[in-house]
Amino acid sequence: MSGYEAHTFWCIKCGQRGLDIQRKVNHRHGKHHRKKLWCPWCKMEVNHIECRNDKEVEEFKENFAAGLYKEELEESLEVIKKENSVWS
Ligand SMILES: [Zn+2]
């Protein structure tokens, strides 16, 4: 055992796979943990869904296809706009 496992992160905006992060195995979050990451496809910081195995990836893809993340995406983009407006 290496002590690490590869988790995949999936963008809630475009549904594509983002950059992988190596996590320590004992670094546990709940299922479909959110993390704001740079999406190489959207070219911006977007919430990503963390998937720990193929089953969770399948679930993410189903949820994404069903539009489950649309509202959450709009909310998170709204926050980015507000954060930016403070500095403009
Ligand atoms: Zn994206």
PDB file of the backbone (N, CA, C, O) and the ligand in Angstrom, with CONECT records:
HET     ZN  A 101       1
ATOM      1  N   MET A   1       0.838  -1.206   0.000  1.00  0.00           N
ATOM      2  CA  MET A   1       0.000   0.000   0.000  1.00  0.00           C
ATOM      3  C   MET A   1       0.869   1.250   0.000  1.00  0.00           C
ATOM      4  O   MET A   1       1.822   1.358   0.772  1.00  0.00           O
ATOM      5  N   SER A   2       0.535   2.176  -0.859  1.00  0.00           N
ATOM      6  CA  SER A   2       1.313   3.398  -0.953  1.00  0.00           C
ATOM      7  C   SER A   2       0.910   4.392   0.129  1.00  0.00           C
ATOM      8  O   SER A   2       1.677   5.294   0.466  1.00  0.00           O
ATOM      9  N   GLY A   3      -0.292   4.229   0.673  1.00  0.00           N
ATOM     10  CA  GLY A   3      -0.794   5.208   1.625  1.00  0.00           C
ATOM     11  C   GLY A   3      -1.518   6.354   0.956  1.00  0.00           C
ATOM     12  O   GLY A   3      -2.044   7.245   1.622  1.00  0.00           O
ATOM     13  N   TYR A   4      -1.543   6.327  -0.367  1.00  0.00           N
ATOM     14  CA  TYR A   4      -2.243   7.359  -1.112  1.00  0.00           C
ATOM     15  C   TYR A   4      -3.225   6.710  -2.079  1.00  0.00           C
ATOM     16  O   TYR A   4      -3.024   5.586  -2.538  1.00  0.00           O
ATOM     17  N   GLU A   5      -4.262   7.426  -2.369  1.00  0.00           N
ATOM     18  CA  GLU A   5      -5.158   6.966  -3.407  1.00  0.00           C
ATOM     19  C   GLU A   5      -5.513   8.155  -4.280  1.00  0.00           C
ATOM     20  O   GLU A   5      -5.582   9.288  -3.805  1.00  0.00           O
ATOM     21  N   ALA A   6      -5.734   7.893  -5.541  1.00  0.00           N
ATOM     22  CA  ALA A   6      -6.053   8.972  -6.470  1.00  0.00           C
ATOM     23  C   ALA A   6      -7.551   9.217  -6.467  1.00  0.00           C
ATOM     24  O   ALA A   6      -8.347   8.327  -6.768  1.00  0.00           O
ATOM     25  N   HIS A   7      -7.910  10.422  -6.126  1.00  0.00           N
ATOM     26  CA  HIS A   7      -9.311  10.821  -6.243  1.00  0.00           C
ATOM     27  C   HIS A   7      -9.447  11.668  -7.493  1.00  0.00           C
ATOM     28  O   HIS A   7      -8.529  12.402  -7.857  1.00  0.00           O
ATOM     29  N   THR A   8     -10.574  11.566  -8.139  1.00  0.00           N
ATOM     30  CA  THR A   8     -10.789  12.400  -9.312  1.00  0.00           C
ATOM     31  C   THR A   8     -11.772  13.504  -8.952  1.00  0.00           C
ATOM     32  O   THR A   8     -12.655  13.330  -8.113  1.00  0.00           O
ATOM     33  N   PHE A   9     -11.594  14.641  -9.606  1.00  0.00           N
ATOM     34  CA  PHE A   9     -12.454  15.800  -9.366  1.00  0.00           C
ATOM     35  C   PHE A   9     -13.141  16.170 -10.668  1.00  0.00           C
ATOM     36  O   PHE A   9     -12.509  16.259 -11.721  1.00  0.00           O
ATOM     37  N   TRP A  10     -14.445  16.384 -10.579  1.00  0.00           N
ATOM     38  CA  TRP A  10     -15.256  16.595 -11.776  1.00  0.00           C
ATOM     39  C   TRP A  10     -15.937  17.954 -11.692  1.00  0.00           C
ATOM     40  O   TRP A  10     -16.606  18.261 -10.706  1.00  0.00           O
ATOM     41  N   CYS A  11     -15.766  18.758 -12.722  1.00  0.00           N
ATOM     42  CA  CYS A  11     -16.278  20.123 -12.771  1.00  0.00           C
ATOM     43  C   CYS A  11     -17.812  20.122 -12.867  1.00  0.00           C
ATOM     44  O   CYS A  11     -18.376  19.424 -13.709  1.00  0.00           O
ATOM     45  N   ILE A  12     -18.484  20.896 -12.014  1.00  0.00           N
ATOM     46  CA  ILE A  12     -19.950  20.952 -12.072  1.00  0.00           C
ATOM     47  C   ILE A  12     -20.436  21.900 -13.168  1.00  0.00           C
ATOM     48  O   ILE A  12     -21.634  21.964 -13.442  1.00  0.00           O
ATOM     49  N   LYS A  13     -19.519  22.633 -13.796  1.00  0.00           N
ATOM     50  CA  LYS A  13     -19.920  23.542 -14.872  1.00  0.00           C
ATOM     51  C   LYS A  13     -19.933  22.824 -16.213  1.00  0.00           C
ATOM     52  O   LYS A  13     -20.927  22.872 -16.937  1.00  0.00           O
ATOM     53  N   CYS A  14     -18.818  22.151 -16.548  1.00  0.00           N
ATOM     54  CA  CYS A  14     -18.727  21.508 -17.856  1.00  0.00           C
ATOM     55  C   CYS A  14     -18.848  19.989 -17.761  1.00  0.00           C
ATOM     56  O   CYS A  14     -19.022  19.322 -18.781  1.00  0.00           O
ATOM     57  N   GLY A  15     -18.761  19.438 -16.564  1.00  0.00           N
ATOM     58  CA  GLY A  15     -18.903  17.992 -16.398  1.00  0.00           C
ATOM     59  C   GLY A  15     -17.668  17.200 -16.772  1.00  0.00           C
ATOM     60  O   GLY A  15     -17.702  15.969 -16.805  1.00  0.00           O
ATOM     61  N   GLN A  16     -16.586  17.888 -17.052  1.00  0.00           N
ATOM     62  CA  GLN A  16     -15.355  17.202 -17.440  1.00  0.00           C
ATOM     63  C   GLN A  16     -14.478  16.953 -16.232  1.00  0.00           C
ATOM     64  O   GLN A  16     -14.631  17.564 -15.174  1.00  0.00           O
ATOM     65  N   ARG A  17     -13.560  16.036 -16.432  1.00  0.00           N
ATOM     66  CA  ARG A  17     -12.648  15.690 -15.356  1.00  0.00           C
ATOM     67  C   ARG A  17     -11.589  16.765 -15.190  1.00  0.00           C
ATOM     68  O   ARG A  17     -10.924  17.155 -16.149  1.00  0.00           O
ATOM     69  N   GLY A  18     -11.442  17.235 -13.966  1.00  0.00           N
ATOM     70  CA  GLY A  18     -10.444  18.252 -13.678  1.00  0.00           C
ATOM     71  C   GLY A  18      -9.125  17.627 -13.274  1.00  0.00           C
ATOM     72  O   GLY A  18      -8.851  16.470 -13.593  1.00  0.00           O
ATOM     73  N   LEU A  19      -8.325  18.384 -12.584  1.00  0.00           N
ATOM     74  CA  LEU A  19      -7.013  17.906 -12.175  1.00  0.00           C
ATOM     75  C   LEU A  19      -7.141  16.974 -10.977  1.00  0.00           C
ATOM     76  O   LEU A  19      -7.922  17.225 -10.059  1.00  0.00           O
ATOM     77  N   ASP A  20      -6.365  15.897 -11.002  1.00  0.00           N
ATOM     78  CA  ASP A  20      -6.393  14.939  -9.892  1.00  0.00           C
ATOM     79  C   ASP A  20      -5.586  15.453  -8.716  1.00  0.00           C
ATOM     80  O   ASP A  20      -4.618  16.196  -8.876  1.00  0.00           O
ATOM     81  N   ILE A  21      -6.002  15.045  -7.547  1.00  0.00           N
ATOM     82  CA  ILE A  21      -5.246  15.368  -6.339  1.00  0.00           C
ATOM     83  C   ILE A  21      -4.977  14.071  -5.596  1.00  0.00           C
ATOM     84  O   ILE A  21      -5.883  13.263  -5.390  1.00  0.00           O
ATOM     85  N   GLN A  22      -3.746  13.881  -5.201  1.00  0.00           N
ATOM     86  CA  GLN A  22      -3.421  12.705  -4.397  1.00  0.00           C
ATOM     87  C   GLN A  22      -3.784  13.004  -2.947  1.00  0.00           C
ATOM     88  O   GLN A  22      -3.344  13.999  -2.370  1.00  0.00           O
ATOM     89  N   ARG A  23      -4.584  12.133  -2.382  1.00  0.00           N
ATOM     90  CA  ARG A  23      -4.983  12.316  -0.993  1.00  0.00           C
ATOM     91  C   ARG A  23      -4.432  11.170  -0.170  1.00  0.00           C
ATOM     92  O   ARG A  23      -4.273  10.052  -0.661  1.00  0.00           O
ATOM     93  N   LYS A  24      -4.148  11.457   1.065  1.00  0.00           N
ATOM     94  CA  LYS A  24      -3.833  10.372   1.973  1.00  0.00           C
ATOM     95  C   LYS A  24      -5.103   9.544   2.183  1.00  0.00           C
ATOM     96  O   LYS A  24      -6.211  10.077   2.254  1.00  0.00           O
ATOM     97  N   VAL A  25      -4.911   8.233   2.281  1.00  0.00           N
ATOM     98  CA  VAL A  25      -6.059   7.338   2.384  1.00  0.00           C
ATOM     99  C   VAL A  25      -6.914   7.688   3.596  1.00  0.00           C
ATOM    100  O   VAL A  25      -8.140   7.583   3.547  1.00  0.00           O
ATOM    101  N   ASN A  26      -6.278   8.098   4.668  1.00  0.00           N
ATOM    102  CA  ASN A  26      -7.062   8.389   5.875  1.00  0.00           C
ATOM    103  C   ASN A  26      -7.646   9.798   5.870  1.00  0.00           C
ATOM    104  O   ASN A  26      -8.274  10.224   6.839  1.00  0.00           O
ATOM    105  N   HIS A  27      -7.429  10.523   4.759  1.00  0.00           N
ATOM    106  CA  HIS A  27      -8.023  11.852   4.625  1.00  0.00           C
ATOM    107  C   HIS A  27      -9.440  11.668   4.098  1.00  0.00           C
ATOM    108  O   HIS A  27      -9.662  11.678   2.887  1.00  0.00           O
ATOM    109  N   ARG A  28     -10.382  11.503   4.991  1.00  0.00           N
ATOM    110  CA  ARG A  28     -11.734  11.133   4.587  1.00  0.00           C
ATOM    111  C   ARG A  28     -12.707  12.300   4.595  1.00  0.00           C
ATOM    112  O   ARG A  28     -12.805  13.053   5.563  1.00  0.00           O
ATOM    113  N   HIS A  29     -13.410  12.422   3.503  1.00  0.00           N
ATOM    114  CA  HIS A  29     -14.568  13.297   3.446  1.00  0.00           C
ATOM    115  C   HIS A  29     -15.774  12.431   3.151  1.00  0.00           C
ATOM    116  O   HIS A  29     -15.632  11.241   2.868  1.00  0.00           O
ATOM    117  N   GLY A  30     -16.936  13.002   3.212  1.00  0.00           N
ATOM    118  CA  GLY A  30     -18.125  12.292   2.796  1.00  0.00           C
ATOM    119  C   GLY A  30     -18.139  12.106   1.287  1.00  0.00           C
ATOM    120  O   GLY A  30     -17.259  12.585   0.572  1.00  0.00           O
ATOM    121  N   LYS A  31     -19.145  11.409   0.831  1.00  0.00           N
ATOM    122  CA  LYS A  31     -19.286  11.178  -0.600  1.00  0.00           C
ATOM    123  C   LYS A  31     -19.555  12.495  -1.319  1.00  0.00           C
ATOM    124  O   LYS A  31     -20.261  13.368  -0.815  1.00  0.00           O
ATOM    125  N   HIS A  32     -18.973  12.614  -2.513  1.00  0.00           N
ATOM    126  CA  HIS A  32     -19.193  13.773  -3.366  1.00  0.00           C
ATOM    127  C   HIS A  32     -18.892  15.093  -2.648  1.00  0.00           C
ATOM    128  O   HIS A  32     -19.676  16.042  -2.682  1.00  0.00           O
ATOM    129  N   HIS A  33     -17.754  15.111  -2.016  1.00  0.00           N
ATOM    130  CA  HIS A  33     -17.262  16.316  -1.371  1.00  0.00           C
ATOM    131  C   HIS A  33     -16.981  17.384  -2.436  1.00  0.00           C
ATOM    132  O   HIS A  33     -16.519  17.073  -3.534  1.00  0.00           O
ATOM    133  N   ARG A  34     -17.266  18.640  -2.096  1.00  0.00           N
ATOM    134  CA  ARG A  34     -17.025  19.744  -3.027  1.00  0.00           C
ATOM    135  C   ARG A  34     -15.690  20.407  -2.747  1.00  0.00           C
ATOM    136  O   ARG A  34     -15.269  20.543  -1.598  1.00  0.00           O
ATOM    137  N   LYS A  35     -15.038  20.816  -3.819  1.00  0.00           N
ATOM    138  CA  LYS A  35     -13.807  21.573  -3.657  1.00  0.00           C
ATOM    139  C   LYS A  35     -13.690  22.535  -4.820  1.00  0.00           C
ATOM    140  O   LYS A  35     -13.901  22.169  -5.976  1.00  0.00           O
ATOM    141  N   LYS A  36     -13.351  23.761  -4.496  1.00  0.00           N
ATOM    142  CA  LYS A  36     -13.194  24.754  -5.561  1.00  0.00           C
ATOM    143  C   LYS A  36     -11.805  24.623  -6.162  1.00  0.00           C
ATOM    144  O   LYS A  36     -10.791  24.803  -5.488  1.00  0.00           O
ATOM    145  N   LEU A  37     -11.789  24.301  -7.458  1.00  0.00           N
ATOM    146  CA  LEU A  37     -10.523  24.048  -8.146  1.00  0.00           C
ATOM    147  C   LEU A  37     -10.508  24.761  -9.485  1.00  0.00           C
ATOM    148  O   LEU A  37     -11.546  25.162 -10.011  1.00  0.00           O
ATOM    149  N   TRP A  38      -9.325  24.906 -10.013  1.00  0.00           N
ATOM    150  CA  TRP A  38      -9.160  25.467 -11.351  1.00  0.00           C
ATOM    151  C   TRP A  38      -9.574  24.416 -12.371  1.00  0.00           C
ATOM    152  O   TRP A  38      -9.028  23.312 -12.390  1.00  0.00           O
ATOM    153  N   CYS A  39     -10.542  24.761 -13.220  1.00  0.00           N
ATOM    154  CA  CYS A  39     -10.948  23.852 -14.287  1.00  0.00           C
ATOM    155  C   CYS A  39     -10.194  24.216 -15.556  1.00  0.00           C
ATOM    156  O   CYS A  39     -10.322  25.335 -16.053  1.00  0.00           O
ATOM    157  N   PRO A  40      -9.400  23.272 -16.089  1.00  0.00           N
ATOM    158  CA  PRO A  40      -8.631  23.571 -17.314  1.00  0.00           C
ATOM    159  C   PRO A  40      -9.519  23.742 -18.544  1.00  0.00           C
ATOM    160  O   PRO A  40      -9.077  24.286 -19.555  1.00  0.00           O
ATOM    161  N   TRP A  41     -10.762  23.284 -18.464  1.00  0.00           N
ATOM    162  CA  TRP A  41     -11.691  23.386 -19.595  1.00  0.00           C
ATOM    163  C   TRP A  41     -12.450  24.716 -19.553  1.00  0.00           C
ATOM    164  O   TRP A  41     -12.593  25.389 -20.574  1.00  0.00           O
ATOM    165  N   CYS A  42     -12.932  25.086 -18.373  1.00  0.00           N
ATOM    166  CA  CYS A  42     -13.676  26.344 -18.218  1.00  0.00           C
ATOM    167  C   CYS A  42     -12.741  27.537 -18.072  1.00  0.00           C
ATOM    168  O   CYS A  42     -13.153  28.684 -18.242  1.00  0.00           O
ATOM    169  N   LYS A  43     -11.489  27.260 -17.757  1.00  0.00           N
ATOM    170  CA  LYS A  43     -10.492  28.305 -17.518  1.00  0.00           C
ATOM    171  C   LYS A  43     -10.915  29.246 -16.396  1.00  0.00           C
ATOM    172  O   LYS A  43     -10.762  30.464 -16.496  1.00  0.00           O
ATOM    173  N   MET A  44     -11.447  28.662 -15.330  1.00  0.00           N
ATOM    174  CA  MET A  44     -11.821  29.448 -14.163  1.00  0.00           C
ATOM    175  C   MET A  44     -11.949  28.520 -12.961  1.00  0.00           C
ATOM    176  O   MET A  44     -11.954  27.297 -13.103  1.00  0.00           O
ATOM    177  N   GLU A  45     -12.051  29.114 -11.786  1.00  0.00           N
ATOM    178  CA  GLU A  45     -12.247  28.312 -10.589  1.00  0.00           C
ATOM    179  C   GLU A  45     -13.711  27.946 -10.452  1.00  0.00           C
ATOM    180  O   GLU A  45     -14.579  28.819 -10.440  1.00  0.00           O
ATOM    181  N   VAL A  46     -13.982  26.669 -10.349  1.00  0.00           N
ATOM    182  CA  VAL A  46     -15.341  26.161 -10.261  1.00  0.00           C
ATOM    183  C   VAL A  46     -15.358  25.082  -9.179  1.00  0.00           C
ATOM    184  O   VAL A  46     -14.354  24.414  -8.931  1.00  0.00           O
ATOM    185  N   ASN A  47     -16.503  24.928  -8.549  1.00  0.00           N
ATOM    186  CA  ASN A  47     -16.647  23.811  -7.623  1.00  0.00           C
ATOM    187  C   ASN A  47     -16.517  22.498  -8.373  1.00  0.00           C
ATOM    188  O   ASN A  47     -17.097  22.319  -9.444  1.00  0.00           O
ATOM    189  N   HIS A  48     -15.760  21.596  -7.809  1.00  0.00           N
ATOM    190  CA  HIS A  48     -15.614  20.258  -8.356  1.00  0.00           C
ATOM    191  C   HIS A  48     -16.173  19.246  -7.360  1.00  0.00           C
ATOM    192  O   HIS A  48     -16.179  19.479  -6.151  1.00  0.00           O
ATOM    193  N   ILE A  49     -16.632  18.142  -7.880  1.00  0.00           N
ATOM    194  CA  ILE A  49     -17.123  17.048  -7.054  1.00  0.00           C
ATOM    195  C   ILE A  49     -16.025  16.002  -6.951  1.00  0.00           C
ATOM    196  O   ILE A  49     -15.479  15.555  -7.959  1.00  0.00           O
ATOM    197  N   GLU A  50     -15.716  15.624  -5.738  1.00  0.00           N
ATOM    198  CA  GLU A  50     -14.682  14.623  -5.523  1.00  0.00           C
ATOM    199  C   GLU A  50     -15.278  13.222  -5.633  1.00  0.00           C
ATOM    200  O   GLU A  50     -16.275  12.906  -4.984  1.00  0.00           O
ATOM    201  N   CYS A  51     -14.661  12.398  -6.452  1.00  0.00           N
ATOM    202  CA  CYS A  51     -15.109  11.005  -6.605  1.00  0.00           C
ATOM    203  C   CYS A  51     -13.975  10.073  -6.195  1.00  0.00           C
ATOM    204  O   CYS A  51     -12.826  10.237  -6.606  1.00  0.00           O
ATOM    205  N   ARG A  52     -14.327   9.114  -5.393  1.00  0.00           N
ATOM    206  CA  ARG A  52     -13.304   8.217  -4.844  1.00  0.00           C
ATOM    207  C   ARG A  52     -13.218   6.900  -5.590  1.00  0.00           C
ATOM    208  O   ARG A  52     -12.276   6.132  -5.393  1.00  0.00           O
ATOM    209  N   ASN A  53     -14.181   6.636  -6.431  1.00  0.00           N
ATOM    210  CA  ASN A  53     -14.160   5.375  -7.184  1.00  0.00           C
ATOM    211  C   ASN A  53     -15.057   5.507  -8.415  1.00  0.00           C
ATOM    212  O   ASN A  53     -15.737   6.516  -8.603  1.00  0.00           O
ATOM    213  N   ASP A  54     -15.041   4.471  -9.241  1.00  0.00           N
ATOM    214  CA  ASP A  54     -15.787   4.516 -10.502  1.00  0.00           C
ATOM    215  C   ASP A  54     -17.285   4.682 -10.285  1.00  0.00           C
ATOM    216  O   ASP A  54     -17.970   5.329 -11.077  1.00  0.00           O
ATOM    217  N   LYS A  55     -17.781   4.094  -9.213  1.00  0.00           N
ATOM    218  CA  LYS A  55     -19.209   4.172  -8.937  1.00  0.00           C
ATOM    219  C   LYS A  55     -19.628   5.621  -8.684  1.00  0.00           C
ATOM    220  O   LYS A  55     -20.666   6.071  -9.169  1.00  0.00           O
ATOM    221  N   GLU A  56     -18.810   6.340  -7.923  1.00  0.00           N
ATOM    222  CA  GLU A  56     -19.136   7.740  -7.638  1.00  0.00           C
ATOM    223  C   GLU A  56     -19.009   8.602  -8.891  1.00  0.00           C
ATOM    224  O   GLU A  56     -19.732   9.585  -9.051  1.00  0.00           O
ATOM    225  N   VAL A  57     -18.093   8.231  -9.773  1.00  0.00           N
ATOM    226  CA  VAL A  57     -17.969   8.954 -11.041  1.00  0.00           C
ATOM    227  C   VAL A  57     -19.235   8.758 -11.871  1.00  0.00           C
ATOM    228  O   VAL A  57     -19.765   9.706 -12.451  1.00  0.00           O
ATOM    229  N   GLU A  58     -19.708   7.523 -11.918  1.00  0.00           N
ATOM    230  CA  GLU A  58     -20.950   7.235 -12.640  1.00  0.00           C
ATOM    231  C   GLU A  58     -22.109   8.056 -12.071  1.00  0.00           C
ATOM    232  O   GLU A  58     -22.919   8.611 -12.815  1.00  0.00           O
ATOM    233  N   GLU A  59     -22.171   8.121 -10.751  1.00  0.00           N
ATOM    234  CA  GLU A  59     -23.237   8.891 -10.095  1.00  0.00           C
ATOM    235  C   GLU A  59     -23.125  10.369 -10.433  1.00  0.00           C
ATOM    236  O   GLU A  59     -24.125  11.044 -10.679  1.00  0.00           O
ATOM    237  N   PHE A  60     -21.886  10.861 -10.440  1.00  0.00           N
ATOM    238  CA  PHE A  60     -21.696  12.271 -10.788  1.00  0.00           C
ATOM    239  C   PHE A  60     -22.203  12.535 -12.202  1.00  0.00           C
ATOM    240  O   PHE A  60     -22.909  13.513 -12.446  1.00  0.00           O
ATOM    241  N   LYS A  61     -21.835  11.650 -13.133  1.00  0.00           N
ATOM    242  CA  LYS A  61     -22.226  11.853 -14.533  1.00  0.00           C
ATOM    243  C   LYS A  61     -23.745  11.825 -14.688  1.00  0.00           C
ATOM    244  O   LYS A  61     -24.315  12.604 -15.452  1.00  0.00           O
ATOM    245  N   GLU A  62     -24.388  10.925 -13.962  1.00  0.00           N
ATOM    246  CA  GLU A  62     -25.856  10.865 -13.988  1.00  0.00           C
ATOM    247  C   GLU A  62     -26.452  12.149 -13.424  1.00  0.00           C
ATOM    248  O   GLU A  62     -27.366  12.734 -14.006  1.00  0.00           O
ATOM    249  N   ASN A  63     -25.921  12.578 -12.282  1.00  0.00           N
ATOM    250  CA  ASN A  63     -26.414  13.807 -11.655  1.00  0.00           C
ATOM    251  C   ASN A  63     -26.201  15.011 -12.561  1.00  0.00           C
ATOM    252  O   ASN A  63     -27.069  15.874 -12.690  1.00  0.00           O
ATOM    253  N   PHE A  64     -25.025  15.052 -13.186  1.00  0.00           N
ATOM    254  CA  PHE A  64     -24.709  16.179 -14.057  1.00  0.00           C
ATOM    255  C   PHE A  64     -25.662  16.200 -15.246  1.00  0.00           C
ATOM    256  O   PHE A  64     -26.190  17.251 -15.608  1.00  0.00           O
ATOM    257  N   ALA A  65     -25.880  15.028 -15.854  1.00  0.00           N
ATOM    258  CA  ALA A  65     -26.783  14.926 -17.003  1.00  0.00           C
ATOM    259  C   ALA A  65     -28.204  15.339 -16.621  1.00  0.00           C
ATOM    260  O   ALA A  65     -28.943  15.885 -17.441  1.00  0.00           O
ATOM    261  N   ALA A  66     -28.573  15.075 -15.377  1.00  0.00           N
ATOM    262  CA  ALA A  66     -29.918  15.408 -14.903  1.00  0.00           C
ATOM    263  C   ALA A  66     -30.035  16.877 -14.485  1.00  0.00           C
ATOM    264  O   ALA A  66     -31.114  17.332 -14.106  1.00  0.00           O
ATOM    265  N   GLY A  67     -28.923  17.614 -14.555  1.00  0.00           N
ATOM    266  CA  GLY A  67     -28.950  19.034 -14.224  1.00  0.00           C
ATOM    267  C   GLY A  67     -28.958  19.328 -12.730  1.00  0.00           C
ATOM    268  O   GLY A  67     -29.357  20.410 -12.299  1.00  0.00           O
ATOM    269  N   LEU A  68     -28.517  18.357 -11.954  1.00  0.00           N
ATOM    270  CA  LEU A  68     -28.588  18.471 -10.501  1.00  0.00           C
ATOM    271  C   LEU A  68     -27.693  19.584  -9.939  1.00  0.00           C
ATOM    272  O   LEU A  68     -27.945  20.106  -8.853  1.00  0.00           O
ATOM    273  N   TYR A  69     -26.664  19.930 -10.682  1.00  0.00           N
ATOM    274  CA  TYR A  69     -25.689  20.883 -10.146  1.00  0.00           C
ATOM    275  C   TYR A  69     -25.898  22.304 -10.661  1.00  0.00           C
ATOM    276  O   TYR A  69     -25.151  23.216 -10.306  1.00  0.00           O
ATOM    277  N   LYS A  70     -26.931  22.488 -11.512  1.00  0.00           N
ATOM    278  CA  LYS A  70     -27.112  23.796 -12.148  1.00  0.00           C
ATOM    279  C   LYS A  70     -27.290  24.922 -11.132  1.00  0.00           C
ATOM    280  O   LYS A  70     -26.653  25.971 -11.225  1.00  0.00           O
ATOM    281  N   GLU A  71     -28.173  24.680 -10.158  1.00  0.00           N
ATOM    282  CA  GLU A  71     -28.463  25.704  -9.163  1.00  0.00           C
ATOM    283  C   GLU A  71     -27.227  26.005  -8.316  1.00  0.00           C
ATOM    284  O   GLU A  71     -26.895  27.158  -8.037  1.00  0.00           O
ATOM    285  N   GLU A  72     -26.573  24.938  -7.926  1.00  0.00           N
ATOM    286  CA  GLU A  72     -25.363  25.085  -7.117  1.00  0.00           C
ATOM    287  C   GLU A  72     -24.297  25.858  -7.884  1.00  0.00           C
ATOM    288  O   GLU A  72     -23.575  26.677  -7.315  1.00  0.00           O
ATOM    289  N   LEU A  73     -24.210  25.585  -9.183  1.00  0.00           N
ATOM    290  CA  LEU A  73     -23.229  26.272 -10.017  1.00  0.00           C
ATOM    291  C   LEU A  73     -23.517  27.766 -10.058  1.00  0.00           C
ATOM    292  O   LEU A  73     -22.615  28.590  -9.902  1.00  0.00           O
ATOM    293  N   GLU A  74     -24.799  28.109 -10.272  1.00  0.00           N
ATOM    294  CA  GLU A  74     -25.168  29.522 -10.338  1.00  0.00           C
ATOM    295  C   GLU A  74     -24.861  30.238  -9.032  1.00  0.00           C
ATOM    296  O   GLU A  74     -24.392  31.376  -9.025  1.00  0.00           O
ATOM    297  N   GLU A  75     -25.133  29.551  -7.930  1.00  0.00           N
ATOM    298  CA  GLU A  75     -24.833  30.146  -6.625  1.00  0.00           C
ATOM    299  C   GLU A  75     -23.344  30.387  -6.462  1.00  0.00           C
ATOM    300  O   GLU A  75     -22.931  31.446  -5.991  1.00  0.00           O
ATOM    301  N   SER A  76     -22.535  29.406  -6.850  1.00  0.00           N
ATOM    302  CA  SER A  76     -21.097  29.547  -6.660  1.00  0.00           C
ATOM    303  C   SER A  76     -20.530  30.607  -7.591  1.00  0.00           C
ATOM    304  O   SER A  76     -19.580  31.302  -7.229  1.00  0.00           O
ATOM    305  N   LEU A  77     -21.101  30.742  -8.792  1.00  0.00           N
ATOM    306  CA  LEU A  77     -20.630  31.779  -9.708  1.00  0.00           C
ATOM    307  C   LEU A  77     -21.029  33.160  -9.204  1.00  0.00           C
ATOM    308  O   LEU A  77     -20.312  34.143  -9.390  1.00  0.00           O
ATOM    309  N   GLU A  78     -22.192  33.208  -8.561  1.00  0.00           N
ATOM    310  CA  GLU A  78     -22.675  34.450  -7.954  1.00  0.00           C
ATOM    311  C   GLU A  78     -21.688  34.925  -6.885  1.00  0.00           C
ATOM    312  O   GLU A  78     -21.398  36.117  -6.786  1.00  0.00           O
ATOM    313  N   VAL A  79     -21.187  34.001  -6.102  1.00  0.00           N
ATOM    314  CA  VAL A  79     -20.213  34.324  -5.054  1.00  0.00           C
ATOM    315  C   VAL A  79     -18.937  34.877  -5.669  1.00  0.00           C
ATOM    316  O   VAL A  79     -18.359  35.838  -5.160  1.00  0.00           O
ATOM    317  N   ILE A  80     -18.495  34.260  -6.781  1.00  0.00           N
ATOM    318  CA  ILE A  80     -17.275  34.724  -7.438  1.00  0.00           C
ATOM    319  C   ILE A  80     -17.452  36.157  -7.922  1.00  0.00           C
ATOM    320  O   ILE A  80     -16.553  36.985  -7.782  1.00  0.00           O
ATOM    321  N   LYS A  81     -18.625  36.442  -8.494  1.00  0.00           N
ATOM    322  CA  LYS A  81     -18.899  37.796  -8.977  1.00  0.00           C
ATOM    323  C   LYS A  81     -18.820  38.803  -7.844  1.00  0.00           C
ATOM    324  O   LYS A  81     -18.250  39.884  -7.995  1.00  0.00           O
ATOM    325  N   LYS A  82     -19.408  38.432  -6.691  1.00  0.00           N
ATOM    326  CA  LYS A  82     -19.392  39.341  -5.549  1.00  0.00           C
ATOM    327  C   LYS A  82     -17.983  39.558  -5.035  1.00  0.00           C
ATOM    328  O   LYS A  82     -17.594  40.677  -4.700  1.00  0.00           O
ATOM    329  N   GLU A  83     -17.210  38.458  -4.975  1.00  0.00           N
ATOM    330  CA  GLU A  83     -15.832  38.566  -4.514  1.00  0.00           C
ATOM    331  C   GLU A  83     -15.047  39.495  -5.425  1.00  0.00           C
ATOM    332  O   GLU A  83     -14.269  40.323  -4.953  1.00  0.00           O
ATOM    333  N   ASN A  84     -15.254  39.357  -6.739  1.00  0.00           N
ATOM    334  CA  ASN A  84     -14.529  40.179  -7.693  1.00  0.00           C
ATOM    335  C   ASN A  84     -14.941  41.643  -7.604  1.00  0.00           C
ATOM    336  O   ASN A  84     -14.114  42.543  -7.750  1.00  0.00           O
ATOM    337  N   SER A  85     -16.237  41.870  -7.360  1.00  0.00           N
ATOM    338  CA  SER A  85     -16.733  43.240  -7.383  1.00  0.00           C
ATOM    339  C   SER A  85     -16.167  44.068  -6.228  1.00  0.00           C
ATOM    340  O   SER A  85     -16.110  45.295  -6.305  1.00  0.00           O
ATOM    341  N   VAL A  86     -15.753  43.391  -5.163  1.00  0.00           N
ATOM    342  CA  VAL A  86     -15.149  44.092  -4.035  1.00  0.00           C
ATOM    343  C   VAL A  86     -13.876  44.818  -4.486  1.00  0.00           C
ATOM    344  O   VAL A  86     -13.539  45.896  -3.997  1.00  0.00           O
ATOM    345  N   TRP A  87     -13.190  44.186  -5.434  1.00  0.00           N
ATOM    346  CA  TRP A  87     -11.887  44.704  -5.844  1.00  0.00           C
ATOM    347  C   TRP A  87     -11.943  45.555  -7.091  1.00  0.00           C
ATOM    348  O   TRP A  87     -10.929  46.131  -7.485  1.00  0.00           O
ATOM    349  N   SER A  88     -13.099  45.652  -7.725  1.00  0.00           N
ATOM    350  CA  SER A  88     -13.158  46.397  -8.996  1.00  0.00           C
ATOM    351  C   SER A  88     -13.692  47.805  -8.783  1.00  0.00           C
ATOM    352  O   SER A  88     -13.809  48.572  -9.738  1.00  0.00           O
TER     353      SER A  88
HETATM  354 ZN    ZN A 101     -15.207  22.985 -16.193  1.00  0.00          ZN2+
END
